[in-house]
Structures are given as structure tokens and as C-alpha cells.
Amino acid sequence: MRRICLYLALLAALLCGLTLTAQAAGPAGSISVSFYSETGGAYQSAVKADRVQLTLNGTSLTPDGVPALVQYVDGDGRTLVPVRLVSEALSAEVLWVAETRQVIILKGEDTIVLTLGSAQASINGVITDLPGQVPACAVKYNGLESTMVPLRFVSEALEAQVGWDNDTFTAAIQVQDVSTYPEPSVSPSPSPSVTPEPSPTPSPEPPAEPAEGDLGRVVSIENDDNAQSLFIATDHVPQIAVTDLGDRVAVDLLGAAIEPASGAVLVENEIITSVRFALHEDDAVTAGYPHAVRFVLDLTDGSTYQTNVTVEAETGGVRITSYNTAAPEEPSEPLPTIDPSKKTVVIDPGHGGSASGACYEDILEKDLTLPMSLKLRDLLEEMGYNVVMTRDEDVYMTLTERCQVANEIGADVFVSIHCNALENNTSYQGLFTFYSTGSTLGQRLAQYVQTAAAASTGTIDRGIQNNSDYTVLIKTTMPAILVETGFMSNHTELMNLCDDAYQTRMAQGIAQGIDQYFRASGR
């Protein structure tokens, strides 16, 4: 399966999507359309939108119903296209889940899930922001309805590129090898016609009913060894049953089917040693459904479902996450030597530019994180590591851009440097290190850095904590940590953080922890 970071890099590189400036009328003409409000549950009043012409490798791509269009919001335009038109032209399958208002695009082993009205999408179980925050939506035109999606997102997720000709309002989709793609239909020459009187929207034909109790199928299984999780993607809202078998856990997807009917999933997990699955029909596992898929997770000695595993049914799938609750052991013998030139560390100085961070006694957080990060860079480079900075000067960067730097180069670890603050408690001091919830490797890295940095500086060791909200921890594809080096709200600690010698000791401790992590894990 293609690596998830490829998709994230493509999306982050073109965050603006196809953005246009509103004008009186586009060169391809204007149309009157209605957009469906997911919050209001009804179509809104008709508005003007500019028609967009589509081509696939130079040949016209013409929909039968709602045309591609530019939706204008606050003066900016975004190009939306019928999801089936583009997806199927690029040899992808499109499924519709009415219960959750979701479109699922399947191609090979990849699964893309878009929820109407949501500015986020799921790619192989990983949630990511849509470019320009443009959601998928339902659109009505001349009595016809269609699900519309952002053109650039869908095209590039399916490994195509998009160009734009503003003179003709033409979006040109290009693919490298079109031998496997169907021949697109050719647009007929336009001829004048009389606009018909509007008529009531015909009721759509109901889809064929599935067999009773048949809920759908498993479409893909994605293992993430960094997050220590397994995501089972489905084309429906999953119904699950979990059975604690002591040294094993059984997860049943009721009413689901899978092809092939049995198999195993390769995992690199410290709690789950193996995963196997099988399709059951009309037996005790199916619980009254015609069939079910049972996943059996074998656990390491001493691990239990109650302590070390969570199973959660999500929109479009089931997420299984393991947790290693044991802290990393301190090495009793000298750590093995490694070749640091084969390791890449991304250092992320928190905040920057217009994002100044915390401010106490006229001192800005961004003016503390950068010098500490530069000292850390120099120390790691002296030790032989490859180091990449998200920024090495006072400039603004979005959180997504910081993650993109690390993901694009395939870094081995990501370290973000910050300072803490408590407005209502000026006496609180100490060092925290955060890691992404469920990331065993991130937990290890955090513990090594926390222990070494606290010892090097002599500050209070407040321990490590997991976090599922920090973007730089959850959107990076390698072990990632965020170091809160001290509390700016405490005068004594603020003065320490401003002190050059103290900054050096902090950087030395963090560098030592990173080095210990690599040597202990061999990663």
C-alpha cells in the first residue's frame, strides 16, 4: 500500500486548492444552483455559480447531470466536481453511505472517505484537513442532484495532477499512464436551447435493498506501527462485539463480509503479536446476522484487553489501539553504538512570526524556543545526526506545514520545543514532555528526553503525558514529542529560560535523550 505520508504531502503542498477570484461571469458561462445545508437539512436558495470545463489528458470530460462549477464564498471561488465523474474516470469505485452522509472512494488498497459538510476527510483511516477547508456537498441543478467534491483533493489523492486555464475556466486533469483508464466522453457542440419551466424534483429511485442483516463489507485494513493501531475500514457504519479471551481479544464486525474470506495482518506492535481474520456464516459468532468477520488479536504475555487495548467503532471503520503501560527500562549496560548519519531529526521551534506564543514580563515564547532549538541543532549535528529545522528564523508557519516538513523527508523523529505557562499559578515550575496518545515509540522518545533534560537542567521533572489534540503529534508519521521546557509564568523559571547557559543545558539534555532513544531502540 502506498504510504499515507505521500497523500498528506500532496494535500499540504496545495492547501489553497483551486482558488479563484469572483467575477461577473466565468468564460464558460454561469448557472443557477442550490447547495444542500447539512445542518439545516434542506436545500438553500438558488445562487449563481460559474460553470467549469473539465478535461482528462486533453479530452473533454462531461457529466450527465450537474456540471463542474465554481462555488463562491466570501469572494473566493472553489472548484467542485461530481464525485462519480472524476473518480470513475480515474478507475476508482464510489460508494454512498446514506446513514452517515458519506462518500467512500476505493482504488486498489486505498480508501478515501468524505463526509458531506465536513472540512476533513479520511485517507486509509487517517483524518486530514481538506484543502482550503472546502467540504463535499450535495448540489441541485435543473432538478438534478449530485454529490460534489473538491476537484484537486480527489484528483491528487487518486494520483492525478490538476492544471487551470483561467481564460477558459478549464480544469485539466493529467495522469501519467492512461492505459488503464476508460475513454472519457466527448462534449457535443453546444447548441442554443430554450430554458424549460422549472418542474418539481422527481423522487429518486430507491437503491436496491441489501439482504436482511447484510450491512456491508470490509474494504481495507491499515496497520500503523508508530501509532500502535489497526484501522479496519468499512463501507458502512460498523456494528461490533468484543470478547475478552484472556491472552486474546476477538473483535466481531456483525453483518460484514470480507474478501478473501480469511487471512492475517502483518503487525509491528508491542502488545498485539498477531492478527488473523475469518468470515463466519450463520454460527455463534454472527449473533443473528447472516455473516460476520471475526478478528482475533493475540497479546503478549501479561497484556490484557482491559489494560492494554481499546476497540472503537468510528464512522467508516473500527480502530484498534494498543497501549504499553510500562515505562521504558533504564539501560543496565552501555547502550550499543549506532551510525547517527543514518538518522534524521526534525526540530520544530514553537511559534514564530505573528504567532508569538506566551508573553510574560515582555518576553515572547518564540524568542526562547528558537535559540534553544538552534543550540539543539548544533549539538545533534556535532554528534553526527542529520538535522532539519522547520524554521531557523522568526517566521510564521502553520502547524500543518511543520508536519509536512517532517513527513516529506521521512524523518526518524520529530521534536517540537515550547515553553509553558499558567496564568493563575505563578509558583508552578517544571518540565513536561508530550507524545501522541497510543504511540509506543513516541512514549519511549518522550521518556528518554524528559529524564535527560530534567537531569541536565536540575528543573522539576513533571513527567511525560500523552495527548491526542496537538497537531504536530498526531499529523506527523514518525515518533513525535513536544517538550514544554518550563513555565514562563514563574519568574524564576522565566529567568532560567532566558539564560544562555541554561538554554545550553536544556539543549544538551534533549540531545542526550534523543541519542539514548536511538541507541536503545536501534531505530
C-alpha positions in Angstrom: 0.0 0.0 0.0 1.2 3.4 -0.8 2.4 5.3 2.3 0.0 7.6 3.9 2.6 10.4 4.1 2.5 10.6 0.3 -1.1 11.7 0.4 -0.5 14.1 3.3 2.4 15.7 1.5 0.3 16.2 -1.7 -2.5 17.7 0.3 -0.4 20.1 2.3 1.6 21.2 -0.7 -1.6 22.6 -2.3 -3.7 23.8 0.7 -5.4 26.5 -1.2 -7.0 24.1 -3.7 -8.3 25.7 -6.9 -8.9 29.2 -5.6 -10.4 31.8 -7.9 -11.5 35.4 -7.6 -15.2 36.1 -8.0 -16.1 37.9 -11.2 -19.3 38.8 -13.1 -19.4 35.6 -15.1 -17.0 32.9 -16.0 -15.9 32.3 -19.6 -17.7 29.0 -19.6 -21.0 30.6 -18.5 -23.0 30.8 -15.3 -25.6 28.5 -13.8 -28.1 28.7 -11.0 -27.7 26.0 -8.4 -28.8 25.2 -4.8 -26.5 23.9 -2.2 -27.7 21.5 0.5 -27.3 22.6 4.1 -26.2 19.6 6.2 -27.0 21.5 9.4 -30.4 22.7 8.2 -31.4 19.5 6.4 -32.6 21.3 3.2 -31.5 22.9 0.0 -30.8 26.6 0.3 -32.0 29.3 -2.0 -30.5 29.2 -5.5 -27.3 31.1 -6.1 -25.1 31.9 -9.1 -22.1 29.6 -9.9 -19.7 29.6 -12.8 -19.5 26.6 -15.0 -16.2 24.8 -15.3 -15.0 22.7 -18.2 -13.1 19.5 -17.4 -10.6 17.6 -19.5 -8.7 14.3 -18.8 -5.4 14.3 -20.6 -6.7 16.8 -23.1 -10.1 15.1 -23.8 -13.3 16.6 -22.6 -14.9 15.1 -19.5 -18.6 15.9 -19.4 -21.1 15.0 -16.7 -24.6 13.9 -17.5 -26.2 15.9 -14.7 -24.8 18.7 -12.5 -21.7 20.3 -14.2 -18.4 21.1 -12.6 -18.7 24.6 -11.1 -17.1 27.3 -9.0 -18.7 27.9 -5.6 -18.1 31.4 -4.4 -17.7 32.0 -0.6 -16.8 35.5 0.7 -15.4 36.5 -2.8 -13.2 33.4 -3.2 -14.1 30.6 -5.6 -13.6 26.8 -5.2 -13.9 24.3 -7.9 -16.3 21.4 -7.2 -16.9 18.4 -9.4 -19.3 15.4 -9.4 -17.6 12.7 -7.4 -18.5 9.8 -9.6 -17.5 11.6 -12.8 -13.9 12.2 -11.7 -13.4 9.2 -9.5 -14.7 6.6 -12.0 -12.8 8.3 -14.8 -9.7 7.6 -12.7 -10.7 3.9 -12.3 -11.9 4.3 -8.7 -15.1 2.9 -7.2 -17.6 5.2 -5.5 -19.9 4.0 -2.6 -22.5 6.0 -0.8 -23.4 5.5 2.9 -26.7 7.2 3.5 -26.8 6.8 7.2 -23.6 8.9 7.7 -23.9 11.1 4.6 -20.5 9.8 3.4 -18.9 9.1 0.1 -16.3 6.3 0.0 -13.8 6.2 -2.9 -12.0 2.9 -3.3 -9.0 2.4 -5.6 -6.7 -0.6 -5.1 -6.0 -0.9 -1.4 -6.7 2.8 -0.7 -9.9 4.1 0.9 -10.9 7.8 0.9 -13.9 8.8 3.0 -15.6 12.3 2.6 -18.4 13.3 4.8 -20.8 15.9 3.4 -20.5 19.2 5.1 -17.2 18.3 6.8 -13.9 20.0 6.0 -12.0 16.8 6.9 -11.5 13.6 5.1 -10.2 10.2 6.0 -7.4 8.6 3.9 -6.8 4.9 4.9 -8.1 5.7 8.4 -6.0 8.9 8.9 -8.0 12.1 9.3 -6.7 15.1 7.4 -8.0 18.6 6.6 -9.4 19.2 3.1 -7.5 21.8 1.1 -9.0 25.3 1.7 -11.4 23.7 4.2 -13.8 23.0 1.2 -16.3 20.2 2.2 -18.1 17.8 0.0 -21.7 18.8 -0.6 -24.9 18.0 -2.4 -25.9 20.3 -5.2 -29.2 20.7 -7.2 -29.3 22.0 -10.8 -32.3 21.9 -13.1 -34.0 19.3 -10.9 -30.9 17.1 -10.9 -28.8 16.3 -7.8 -25.2 15.3 -7.4 -22.6 14.9 -4.7 -19.8 17.4 -5.4 -16.3 17.2 -4.1 -13.2 19.5 -4.2 -11.5 18.7 -7.6 -7.9 19.0 -6.6 -8.3 16.8 -3.5 -9.9 13.9 -5.2 -7.7 14.1 -8.3 -4.4 14.2 -6.4 -5.5 11.6 -3.9 -6.0 9.3 -7.0 -2.5 10.3 -8.2 -3.6 12.7 -10.9 -2.5 16.4 -11.3 -4.7 19.4 -12.0 -4.0 22.4 -14.1 -6.1 25.5 -14.5 -6.8 27.8 -17.5 -8.4 31.0 -16.3 -9.1 32.2 -19.8 -11.5 29.3 -20.5 -12.3 28.2 -16.9 -10.9 24.8 -17.8 -9.6 22.4 -15.2 -7.2 20.0 -16.9 -6.7 16.6 -15.1 -3.5 14.9 -16.1 -2.3 11.3 -15.4 1.0 9.7 -16.2 -0.3 6.4 -17.6 -3.8 6.4 -19.1 -3.7 2.9 -20.5 -5.9 1.6 -17.7 -8.4 4.5 -17.7 -11.7 4.4 -19.7 -12.1 6.7 -22.7 -13.8 9.9 -21.4 -17.0 11.1 -23.2 -16.6 13.9 -25.7 -18.6 17.0 -25.2 -21.1 17.6 -28.0 -21.0 21.0 -29.7 -23.2 23.4 -27.8 -26.5 24.5 -29.4 -28.9 27.1 -28.3 -31.9 25.9 -26.4 -34.9 27.3 -24.5 -34.7 27.2 -20.8 -37.6 25.0 -19.6 -40.0 26.0 -17.0 -38.9 24.6 -13.6 -40.7 21.4 -12.5 -40.8 19.6 -9.2 -37.8 17.5 -8.4 -38.6 13.8 -9.2 -38.2 11.4 -6.4 -35.1 9.3 -6.9 -35.4 5.6 -7.4 -34.7 3.8 -4.1 -31.5 1.7 -4.2 -31.7 -2.0 -4.2 -32.2 -3.3 -0.7 -29.4 -5.5 0.6 -30.1 -8.9 2.1 -31.6 -8.6 5.5 -28.9 -8.2 8.1 -26.2 -7.7 5.4 -24.6 -4.4 6.5 -21.7 -4.2 4.1 -18.1 -5.2 3.7 -14.6 -4.6 5.0 -12.8 -2.6 2.3 -9.2 -2.3 3.7 -7.1 -2.9 6.7 -4.4 -0.4 7.6 -1.7 -1.0 10.3 0.2 1.9 11.8 3.1 0.7 13.9 4.0 4.2 15.0 0.6 4.8 16.5 0.4 1.2 17.5 -3.0 0.9 15.9 -5.0 -1.0 13.4 -7.8 0.5 11.4 -10.4 -1.7 9.7 -12.2 0.4 7.1 -15.7 -0.4 6.1 -18.2 0.8 3.6 -20.9 1.1 6.3 -21.5 2.1 9.9 -20.0 -0.9 11.7 -21.7 -2.9 14.4 -19.2 -4.6 16.6 -18.9 -7.1 19.5 -15.7 -7.5 21.6 -14.9 -10.7 23.5 -12.1 -10.8 26.1 -10.4 -14.2 25.8 -7.6 -13.5 28.3 -4.5 -13.7 26.2 -6.5 -12.9 23.1 -9.2 -10.4 22.0 -12.0 -11.2 19.5 -13.5 -8.3 17.6 -16.6 -9.2 15.5 -17.9 -7.0 12.8 -21.5 -8.1 12.7 -23.3 -8.2 9.3 -20.0 -7.6 7.5 -18.3 -9.5 4.8 -14.6 -9.6 3.6 -12.6 -10.9 0.7 -10.6 -13.1 0.9 -12.7 -15.0 3.5 -9.7 -15.5 5.8 -6.2 -14.2 6.3 -3.7 -12.5 8.6 -2.5 -8.9 9.0 1.2 -8.2 9.4 1.7 -6.0 12.5 4.7 -4.5 14.3 3.2 -4.0 17.7 4.5 -4.3 21.3 1.2 -5.6 22.7 -0.5 -7.3 19.7 1.7 -10.1 18.4 -0.5 -11.2 15.5 -3.9 -10.5 13.9 -5.9 -13.0 11.9 -9.5 -12.8 10.5 -12.1 -15.1 9.1 -15.6 -14.8 7.6 -18.3 -16.6 9.7 -21.7 -17.5 8.4 -24.8 -18.5 10.4 -22.9 -19.6 13.5 -22.4 -18.4 17.1 -20.1 -15.6 16.0 -22.7 -14.0 13.7 -25.1 -13.2 16.6 -28.2 -13.4 14.4 -26.7 -11.8 11.3 -26.2 -13.8 8.1 -22.5 -13.4 8.4 -19.8 -11.6 10.4 -16.0 -11.1 10.2 -14.1 -12.0 13.3 -10.6 -10.5 14.0 -8.5 -12.3 16.7 -5.7 -10.4 18.3 -3.0 -12.4 20.1 -1.5 -10.4 23.1 2.0 -10.5 24.6 2.4 -12.2 28.0 1.0 -10.1 30.8 -1.1 -7.9 28.5 -4.9 -7.7 28.8 -7.8 -6.3 26.9 -8.8 -4.2 29.9 -5.4 -2.6 30.4 -3.7 -2.5 27.0 -6.2 -2.5 24.2 -9.1 -0.3 23.1 -11.6 -1.1 20.3 -13.7 1.8 19.0 -16.3 1.8 16.2 -15.8 5.0 14.2 -17.6 6.5 11.1 -16.4 4.2 8.3 -14.5 1.7 10.3 -13.1 0.2 13.5 -9.9 1.4 15.2 -8.0 -0.9 17.5 -5.3 0.7 19.6 -2.7 -0.9 21.9 -1.1 0.8 24.9 2.2 -0.2 26.5 1.6 1.0 30.1 5.2 0.0 31.2 7.7 2.9 31.3 10.9 2.2 29.3 13.5 0.5 31.4 16.7 2.3 32.2 19.6 0.5 30.4 21.8 -1.5 32.8 24.6 -1.8 30.4 26.2 0.7 28.0 24.0 1.4 25.0 25.0 0.0 21.7 26.7 2.2 19.1 24.8 3.3 16.0 25.6 5.3 12.9 23.9 8.7 13.6 24.5 9.8 10.0 21.6 7.5 9.0 19.2 9.2 11.4 17.3 12.4 10.6 15.8 14.6 13.4 13.4 17.4 12.7 13.5 20.2 15.2 10.4 22.4 15.4 10.9 25.8 17.3 7.4 26.5 18.6 5.5 29.6 17.3 7.3 32.3 15.2 6.5 35.4 13.2 3.0 36.7 14.0 2.4 33.7 16.3 4.4 34.9 19.3 3.2 32.3 21.8 3.0 33.1 25.5 4.2 36.6 26.7 5.4 37.3 30.3 7.4 40.3 31.5 7.6 41.5 27.9 9.4 38.2 26.9 7.9 36.3 24.0 7.8 32.5 23.8 9.0 32.5 20.2 12.2 34.3 21.3 13.0 31.5 23.7 12.1 28.4 21.6 14.3 29.4 18.6 17.6 29.8 20.4 17.1 26.6 22.4 16.3 24.8 19.1 19.3 26.2 17.3 21.5 25.0 20.2 19.9 21.6 20.0 20.5 21.5 16.2 24.2 22.3 16.7 24.7 19.6 19.4 23.0 16.9 17.3 25.0 17.8 14.3 28.2 17.6 16.3 27.1 14.1 17.3 26.7 13.2 13.6 22.9 13.3 13.2 21.2 14.8 10.2 19.1 17.7 11.4 16.3 19.6 9.6 14.7 22.7 11.1 11.1 23.6 10.4 12.2 27.2 10.8 15.6 28.7 11.7 14.4 32.3 11.8 11.5 34.3 13.1 8.9 33.4 10.6 5.3 32.2 10.8 4.5 28.6 9.9 1.2 26.7 10.2 1.1 23.5 12.2 0.3 21.5 9.1 3.4 23.0 7.3 5.6 21.9 10.2 4.3 18.4 10.0 4.7 18.5 6.2 8.5 19.2 6.6 9.0 16.0 8.6 6.6 13.8 6.6 8.1 14.8 3.2 11.6 13.8 4.1 10.7 10.7 6.1 12.3 11.9 9.3 13.1 9.4 12.1 11.8 11.6 14.9 10.1 15.0 15.3 10.9 17.2 18.3 8.9 20.4 19.0 10.2 22.9 21.5 7.8 25.1 23.6 7.5 27.0 26.8 4.6 26.5 29.3 2.5 29.0 31.3 -0.2 29.1 34.0 -1.9 32.4 34.3 -3.4 31.6 37.7 -0.4 29.9 39.3 2.8 31.8 39.2 4.6 29.4 41.6 4.3 26.3 39.3 7.5 25.1 37.7 8.9 22.1 35.9 9.4 20.2 32.7 6.8 18.2 30.7 7.1 16.2 27.5 4.1 15.2 25.5 3.7 12.3 23.0 0.8 11.2 20.8 -1.8 9.0 22.5 -1.2 5.4 21.5 2.3 5.9 20.1 4.6 3.5 22.0 7.7 4.8 20.2 6.7 8.4 20.9 6.3 7.4 24.6 9.8 6.0 24.6 11.3 9.0 23.0 9.4 11.3 25.4 10.7 9.4 28.5 14.3 9.4 27.4 14.2 13.2 26.6 12.3 14.0 29.7 14.6 12.2 32.0 17.8 13.5 30.4 16.6 17.1 30.2 15.4 17.2 33.8 18.7 15.8 35.0 20.7 18.2 32.8 18.9 21.4 34.0 18.0 20.4 37.5 14.4 21.5 37.0 11.4 19.7 38.4 10.6 16.5 36.5 6.8 16.7 35.9 6.9 13.5 33.8 5.5 12.6 30.3 1.9 12.8 29.2 0.0 11.6 26.1 -2.0 14.0 24.0 -4.5 13.4 21.2 -5.0 17.1 20.3 -1.6 18.5 19.4 -1.4 18.7 15.6 2.3 18.3 15.5 2.0 15.0 17.4 -0.9 13.4 15.5 -0.2 14.6 12.0 3.4 13.5 11.9 4.1 10.0 10.6 7.1 9.3 12.9 7.6 9.2 16.7 7.0 12.8 17.7 7.2 14.7 21.0 6.5 18.2 22.3 8.8 19.5 25.1 7.4 22.1 27.4 10.8 23.4 28.7 9.5 25.4 31.6 6.8 27.9 32.9 7.2 31.4 31.7 4.5 32.4 34.3 7.0 31.7 37.1 9.6 34.5 37.3 12.5 32.2 38.4 11.9 29.7 35.7 11.4 32.5 33.1 14.8 33.9 34.0 16.3 30.5 33.6 14.7 30.1 30.2 16.3 33.4 29.2 19.7 32.4 30.4 22.1 31.3 27.7 23.9 28.7 29.9 20.5 27.2 31.0 19.4 27.1 27.4 22.5 25.2 26.6 22.0 22.7 29.4 18.4 22.2 28.2 19.6 21.5 24.7 22.2 19.2 26.0 19.6 17.1 27.9 17.2 16.9 25.0 20.1 15.9 22.6 21.2 13.2 25.1 17.7 11.8 25.4 17.3 11.6 21.6 20.7 9.9 21.3 19.7 7.4 24.1 16.4 6.7 22.3 18.1 5.8 19.0 20.8 3.7 20.7 18.4 1.8 23.0 15.8 1.1 20.3 18.2 0.6 17.4 15.8 2.9 15.4 
